[in-house]
Amino acid sequence: MDPINQYLLQQTRRQFLGKAARGIGGMALASLLDSGTAQSASAETWKGITNPTHGAPKAKRVIYLYMAGGPSHLESFDYKPELARLDGQPMPDSFTKGEQLAQLQNQKLTCMGSLFPFAKHGKSGQEIASVFPHTATIADDICIIRSMRTDQINHDPAHTLMNTGTAISGRPSMGSWLLYGLGSESENLPGFVVLTSKGGRNPQPLASRQWHTGFLPSKFQGVPFQSIGDPVHYVSSPPGINPDQQRNIVDSVQALNAIHDKTVEEAEIATRISQYEMAFRMQTSVPDLVDISDEPKHIMEMYGTDGVDGSFAFNCLLARRMAERGVRFIQLYHRGWDHHNDLKNFMEVCTSHVDQATAALVKDLKQRGMLEDTLIVWGGEFGRTPMVQGNKGGPGRDHHVNGFSIWMAGGGIKPGMTYGATDDLGYNAVENVVTVHDFHATMLHQLGIDHKKLTYRFQGRDFRLTDISGNVVRDILV
């Protein structure tokens, strides 16, 4: 590298800005501002690396209803009459023999049947626990997968695996992979938005790496929206600053960034340019998004929300509004499903927060003709043990990785079906086992992406969301 270029690359931003105010930099800035091209200097809207897609997409977007903490499959979607028969009796050795899990060592393992009755619902006859009365009304719209399996038994690595395809921190999240692959249809909102709510036992902490870009460019990162107050920090202009003044400030900063980008050709500068532009557009679009005064009373009642209250119900309504505005990946975390004790009470608390709004979201999208191209996922990072955990406050269940349930709806997924099965006690997934990588491969397939072809080269290796495995679960596809 010649000395001049080396010198330019080593300049600090402060040094560059100081010099850009005069000489060639000043003329370039004046030229950009005079010609009105500061805005056009921003990075073009990302259209996706898989453009066109590898196959015909059935879904345009994903709404992921993430129950952080690990909801019990045995109190929700996996009815086990044999476990009820053995309630209070020792867990048969045949189920746990040879297992190396620490939670099984030197423990008295006692079976505990479901704390809620199950019933069949809809024409499909799906078996759903009584604590989910609203979800029961959409039994014919959802596909329950009872044979999920993961390999991470603690919350943080299990969250990381479910969100990024590996328990290793620093990899891109699935929402970031989708943005990288497909881009976003929204001009004025981020393509990947995260909303959180809580209620139940011990709300799980969530690390930002669950929606981070990892080694992908940072423009694909998920943007957390606050549930109360300004949805995005600093989305409001300071007092005394009107939109025209704000536009002038953004244009000036963009012009400076564009000059710097031409000098050093740094990818993150292009990202910063596009994000400044997005931030300016969000100052108008975000207030409109959260102003739900245009929602009819019956819709508000259907979701069970009174307004901007930070609840899961309000977040579900926001998710529908984001979907209408072209947001690609919308992830709603509800924190509170880690039920080691007092399981019956905390299941009732959690479902009181999420059940009605979940069903309302499916019904609302369906009546608007959007369910067919919106993929909805409901589930957590793992399930709970068939064995009782006798902490204070009533019985609970420990973390469980060998078998658990999620459900999917819309986006080309067969409705009204149950797929896969665990054994008689709900301990091991034994029929049509679905791994986290299989789930990711299926999700990408419904969006028109071949999971083996969506890759990014980093440190000499082609990485992908599904790592080195994963099969599309074709039996659940329309």
C-alpha positions in Angstrom: 0.0 0.0 0.0 1.4 3.4 -0.9 2.1 5.9 1.9 -0.7 8.3 1.1 -3.4 5.6 1.2 -1.9 4.2 4.3 -2.0 7.6 5.9 -5.7 8.1 4.9 -6.7 4.8 6.3 -5.1 5.5 9.6 -6.8 8.9 10.1 -9.2 9.1 13.0 -12.8 10.3 12.3 -12.1 13.5 14.3 -9.1 14.2 12.1 -11.1 13.6 8.9 -14.0 15.7 10.0 -11.6 18.6 10.8 -10.0 18.4 7.4 -13.3 17.9 5.5 -14.4 21.4 6.5 -11.9 22.9 4.2 -10.2 22.3 0.9 -11.3 19.5 -1.3 -13.5 18.0 1.4 -15.4 21.3 1.9 -16.0 21.6 -1.9 -17.2 18.0 -2.1 -19.6 18.6 0.8 -20.9 21.9 -0.7 -21.4 20.1 -4.0 -23.4 17.3 -2.3 -25.6 19.7 -0.4 -26.1 22.1 -3.3 -27.2 19.4 -5.7 -29.5 17.8 -3.1 -27.8 14.4 -3.4 -26.9 13.9 0.2 -29.9 11.6 0.6 -29.1 9.7 -2.6 -25.6 9.2 -1.2 -27.0 6.9 1.4 -26.7 3.2 0.9 -29.4 1.7 -1.4 -32.1 -0.3 0.1 -30.9 -3.9 0.6 -32.9 -6.3 -1.7 -31.4 -9.5 -0.3 -28.6 -11.8 -1.4 -31.1 -14.4 -2.6 -32.8 -12.3 -5.2 -34.5 -14.1 -6.8 -35.2 -16.6 -4.2 -34.1 -20.2 -4.5 -37.6 -21.5 -4.7 -41.2 -20.2 -4.7 -41.8 -18.6 -1.3 -45.0 -19.4 0.6 -44.3 -16.8 3.3 -43.2 -13.2 3.1 -42.6 -12.6 6.8 -42.2 -14.3 10.2 -43.8 -13.5 13.5 -42.1 -15.5 16.2 -43.9 -15.7 19.6 -41.0 -16.7 21.8 -41.9 -18.0 25.3 -38.6 -17.5 27.1 -38.0 -19.9 30.0 -39.2 -23.1 28.5 -43.0 -23.8 28.6 -44.0 -27.2 29.7 -45.2 -29.4 26.8 -46.9 -31.6 29.4 -49.2 -28.8 30.4 -49.9 -27.5 26.9 -49.8 -29.6 23.8 -48.5 -33.1 24.6 -51.2 -35.2 26.4 -49.7 -38.2 28.3 -52.4 -40.4 30.0 -49.7 -42.9 31.0 -47.8 -40.2 32.9 -51.1 -39.4 34.7 -51.4 -43.1 35.6 -47.9 -43.1 37.1 -48.4 -39.8 39.0 -46.5 -40.0 42.3 -44.7 -43.2 41.3 -40.9 -43.6 40.6 -39.8 -42.7 37.1 -39.1 -46.0 35.3 -35.3 -46.5 35.0 -35.8 -47.5 31.3 -36.4 -43.9 30.4 -33.4 -42.3 32.1 -30.8 -45.1 32.3 -27.5 -44.0 30.9 -28.4 -40.3 30.7 -25.6 -38.1 31.8 -27.6 -35.0 32.7 -26.6 -33.5 36.0 -30.3 -33.1 37.0 -30.8 -36.8 37.0 -27.8 -37.8 39.1 -28.5 -38.9 42.7 -32.0 -37.7 42.5 -35.3 -39.3 43.5 -37.2 -39.2 40.2 -41.0 -39.1 40.6 -43.5 -38.9 37.8 -46.0 -36.1 37.8 -49.0 -36.1 35.5 -50.3 -33.0 33.8 -51.7 -30.4 36.2 -54.4 -29.5 33.7 -56.9 -31.7 31.8 -56.7 -32.0 28.0 -59.5 -32.1 25.5 -59.8 -32.5 21.7 -60.6 -29.3 19.8 -61.7 -28.3 16.3 -62.5 -30.6 13.4 -58.9 -31.8 13.6 -59.3 -33.0 17.2 -56.0 -31.5 18.3 -55.4 -32.2 22.0 -54.8 -29.0 24.0 -54.6 -28.3 27.7 -57.5 -26.4 29.4 -55.1 -23.6 30.4 -55.0 -22.6 26.7 -58.7 -22.0 26.0 -58.1 -19.3 23.3 -55.5 -21.3 21.5 -58.0 -24.2 21.5 -60.2 -22.0 19.2 -57.5 -22.0 16.5 -56.8 -25.7 16.7 -57.7 -26.1 13.0 -55.2 -23.3 12.0 -52.1 -24.5 13.7 -49.6 -27.4 13.3 -48.4 -28.7 16.6 -44.9 -30.3 16.5 -44.5 -32.6 19.6 -41.1 -33.9 18.7 -38.7 -31.0 19.0 -35.3 -31.7 20.5 -32.4 -29.4 21.5 -29.0 -30.1 23.0 -28.7 -27.1 25.4 -30.2 -27.5 28.9 -29.4 -24.1 30.3 -31.4 -21.0 29.3 -28.8 -18.8 27.8 -27.1 -21.3 25.5 -30.5 -22.8 24.7 -31.8 -19.3 23.7 -28.6 -18.8 21.6 -29.0 -22.1 19.8 -32.7 -21.5 19.1 -32.0 -18.0 17.8 -28.7 -18.4 16.0 -28.3 -22.1 15.2 -25.4 -22.6 17.6 -24.7 -22.2 21.3 -21.5 -20.4 20.4 -22.0 -16.6 21.1 -21.3 -14.2 18.2 -23.2 -15.8 15.4 -25.9 -14.1 13.4 -29.5 -14.5 14.6 -32.2 -16.0 12.4 -33.8 -12.6 11.9 -30.5 -11.2 10.7 -30.0 -14.2 8.3 -33.5 -13.5 6.9 -32.7 -9.8 6.4 -29.4 -10.7 4.7 -31.1 -13.2 2.5 -34.3 -11.4 1.6 -34.0 -7.7 2.6 -37.1 -6.0 3.9 -40.3 -4.8 2.2 -40.6 -1.9 4.7 -39.1 1.5 3.7 -39.7 3.3 6.9 -39.3 0.6 9.6 -36.5 -1.8 10.5 -36.8 -5.1 8.8 -36.2 -7.0 12.1 -37.9 -5.8 15.2 -37.9 -7.3 18.8 -40.6 -6.7 21.4 -40.5 -8.0 25.0 -43.0 -8.4 27.8 -42.9 -10.3 31.1 -45.2 -12.0 33.6 -44.8 -15.2 35.5 -42.0 -16.8 37.4 -38.5 -15.4 37.3 -38.5 -13.5 34.0 -35.6 -14.6 32.0 -32.8 -12.1 31.1 -32.3 -11.8 27.4 -28.9 -11.0 25.9 -28.8 -8.8 22.9 -26.9 -11.5 21.0 -30.3 -13.2 20.5 -31.0 -10.6 17.8 -27.5 -9.6 16.9 -25.9 -9.8 13.5 -22.7 -11.6 14.6 -20.3 -11.4 11.7 -22.9 -10.1 9.2 -23.0 -6.4 8.6 -24.6 -4.5 11.4 -27.5 -3.2 9.3 -29.1 -6.6 9.6 -29.4 -6.4 13.4 -32.7 -6.6 15.2 -34.0 -3.4 16.6 -35.6 -3.6 20.1 -38.8 -1.6 20.5 -39.7 -0.4 24.0 -43.2 -1.4 25.1 -43.8 1.8 27.1 -42.8 5.4 26.2 -41.0 6.1 23.0 -40.8 2.7 21.2 -37.3 3.6 20.1 -34.9 5.7 22.1 -34.5 9.3 20.7 -37.1 8.8 18.0 -38.5 12.2 19.0 -36.7 15.3 17.9 -35.3 17.6 20.6 -37.4 20.6 21.5 -37.2 23.4 19.0 -36.1 21.1 16.1 -38.6 20.8 13.3 -38.5 18.2 10.5 -36.9 20.5 8.0 -34.0 21.3 10.4 -33.7 17.6 11.2 -33.5 16.8 7.4 -30.7 19.3 7.0 -28.8 17.8 9.9 -29.2 14.3 8.5 -28.2 15.4 5.0 -25.0 17.1 6.3 -24.0 14.0 8.3 -24.8 11.7 5.4 -22.6 13.8 3.1 -19.7 13.7 5.4 -20.1 9.9 5.8 -20.2 9.5 2.0 -16.9 11.4 1.6 -15.3 9.3 4.3 -16.7 6.1 2.7 -15.1 7.0 -0.6 -11.8 7.5 1.2 -11.6 4.3 3.3 -14.2 2.0 1.7 -15.4 0.6 5.0 -18.6 -1.4 4.9 -19.8 -0.2 8.3 -19.8 3.4 7.0 -22.3 2.4 4.3 -24.4 0.8 7.1 -24.2 3.9 9.2 -25.4 6.0 6.2 -28.4 3.8 5.6 -29.2 3.7 9.3 -29.2 7.5 9.7 -31.6 7.6 6.8 -33.8 4.9 8.4 -33.7 6.7 11.7 -35.0 9.9 10.1 -37.8 8.1 8.4 -38.7 6.3 11.6 -39.3 9.7 13.3 -42.5 9.8 11.2 -43.4 6.1 10.8 -42.9 4.9 14.4 -45.4 7.3 16.0 -47.9 6.3 13.3 -47.2 2.7 14.0 -47.9 2.9 17.8 -50.9 5.2 17.4 -53.6 2.6 17.6 -56.5 5.1 17.8 -57.5 3.9 14.3 -58.1 0.3 15.6 -61.8 -0.6 16.0 -63.0 -1.4 19.5 -63.7 -5.0 18.7 -60.1 -5.6 17.5 -58.8 -4.1 20.8 -61.1 -6.4 22.7 -60.2 -9.4 20.6 -56.5 -8.9 21.5 -57.3 -8.0 25.1 -55.4 -4.7 25.3 -56.5 -1.2 26.3 -53.6 0.5 24.6 -49.9 1.2 25.0 -49.5 -0.8 28.2 -46.3 -2.9 27.5 -48.3 -6.1 27.5 -47.8 -9.1 25.2 -51.3 -8.4 23.9 -50.3 -4.9 22.8 -47.2 -6.3 21.3 -49.2 -8.8 19.3 -51.3 -6.0 17.9 -48.1 -4.1 17.0 -46.8 -7.2 15.3 -49.8 -7.3 13.0 -49.4 -3.6 12.2 -45.7 -4.1 11.5 -46.5 -7.1 9.3 -48.9 -4.8 7.3 -46.0 -2.3 6.9 -43.6 -4.9 5.4 -41.4 -5.8 8.4 -39.7 -9.1 7.6 -39.0 -10.6 11.0 -41.0 -9.7 14.2 -40.0 -11.5 17.4 -42.1 -11.2 20.6 -40.5 -12.4 23.7 -42.6 -13.2 26.8 -40.4 -13.7 29.8 -41.7 -15.8 32.7 -41.9 -19.5 31.7 -39.2 -21.0 33.9 -41.5 -23.0 36.1 -39.3 -24.9 38.6 -42.0 -24.5 41.3 -45.7 -23.6 41.6 -46.1 -24.8 38.1 -49.9 -24.7 38.1 -50.1 -21.1 39.3 -47.4 -19.8 37.0 -48.8 -21.6 33.9 -52.1 -19.8 34.6 -50.4 -16.5 35.0 -48.4 -16.9 31.8 -51.3 -18.1 29.7 -53.4 -15.2 31.0 -50.9 -12.9 29.5 -50.4 -14.6 26.1 -53.2 -17.0 25.2 -55.9 -14.6 24.1 -53.6 -12.3 22.2 -51.9 -15.3 20.4 -55.2 -16.6 19.2 -56.3 -13.1 18.2 -53.2 -12.5 16.1 -53.9 -15.7 14.1 -57.5 -14.8 13.6 -56.8 -11.2 12.8 -54.2 -12.1 10.1 -56.6 -14.7 8.7 -59.5 -12.3 8.4 -57.2 -9.9 6.6 -55.9 -12.5 4.2 -52.4 -12.2 5.6 -52.1 -15.6 7.4 -51.4 -17.4 4.2 -48.1 -15.5 3.7 -47.2 -14.9 7.3 -45.4 -17.7 9.2 -46.2 -17.7 12.9 -44.2 -19.7 15.4 -45.0 -20.3 19.1 -42.6 -21.9 21.5 -39.6 -21.7 23.8 -36.0 -22.8 24.1 -36.9 -26.3 25.5 -39.5 -28.2 27.5 -39.9 -29.5 31.1 -39.3 -32.9 32.7 -42.0 -35.5 33.3 -40.6 -35.8 36.8 -41.7 -33.5 39.6 -39.4 -30.9 41.0 -40.5 -30.1 44.5 -39.4 -26.6 45.2 -41.3 -24.3 47.6 -44.7 -23.0 46.6 -45.9 -26.2 45.0 -44.5 -28.7 42.5 -42.7 -27.7 39.3 -40.7 -29.2 36.5 -37.0 -28.9 35.5 -35.5 -28.0 32.1 -35.9 -30.7 29.5 -34.2 -31.1 26.1 -35.1 -34.6 24.8 -38.6 -33.7 23.7 -40.9 -30.7 23.7 -43.5 -28.9 21.7 -43.9 -25.8 19.5 -46.5 -24.9 17.0 -46.5 -23.2 13.6 -49.2 -21.6 11.5 -49.7 -19.9 8.2 -47.0 -19.4 5.6 -47.7 -22.7 3.8 -47.8 -24.9 6.9 -50.5 -27.6 7.0 -53.2 -26.5 9.5 -54.9 -28.7 12.0 -52.3 -31.4 12.3 -50.1 -32.8 15.0 -46.6 -33.9 13.9 -44.2 -36.2 15.7 -44.5 -37.7 19.2 -42.7 -38.2 22.4 -42.7 -41.5 24.3 -45.5 -42.5 26.7 -44.2 -40.2 29.5 -43.2 -37.3 27.3 -39.5 -37.8 28.0 -37.9 -38.6 24.6 -39.0 -37.5 21.1 -39.4 -40.8 19.4 -41.3 -40.2 16.2 -40.4 -37.7 13.4 -37.8 -36.0 15.6 -37.3 -32.3 14.7 -34.0 -30.6 15.6 -33.4 -26.9 15.9 -31.6 -27.0 12.6 -34.5 -28.9 10.9 -36.8 -26.1 12.2 -34.6 -23.4 10.8 -34.3 -25.2 7.5 -38.1 -25.4 7.2 -38.6 -21.8 8.1 -36.1 -20.7 5.5 -37.7 -23.0 2.9 -41.1 -21.4 3.4 -39.5 -18.1 2.7 -38.1 -19.4 -0.6 -34.5 -20.0 0.7 -32.4 -23.1 0.5 -30.8 -23.2 3.8 -27.6 -24.8 2.3 -27.2 -21.9 -0.1 -27.7 -19.0 2.3 -24.1 -18.6 3.4 -21.6 -16.0 4.5 -17.9 -16.4 4.3 -16.1 -15.4 7.5 -12.6 -16.3 8.5 -12.2 -18.7 5.6 -15.4 -20.6 6.2 -18.8 -20.5 4.6 -21.2 -20.2 7.6 -25.0 -20.7 7.5 -27.9 -20.6 10.0 -28.2 -24.4 10.0 -24.4 -25.0 10.5 -23.7 -28.4 8.9 -27.1 -30.2 9.3 -30.8 -29.6 9.0 -33.6 -31.1 6.8 -36.8 -29.4 5.7 -39.7 -31.1 7.4 -41.8 -31.6 4.3 -44.6 -33.6 5.9 -45.9 -30.4 7.5 -45.9 -28.3 4.4 -49.0 -27.7 2.2 
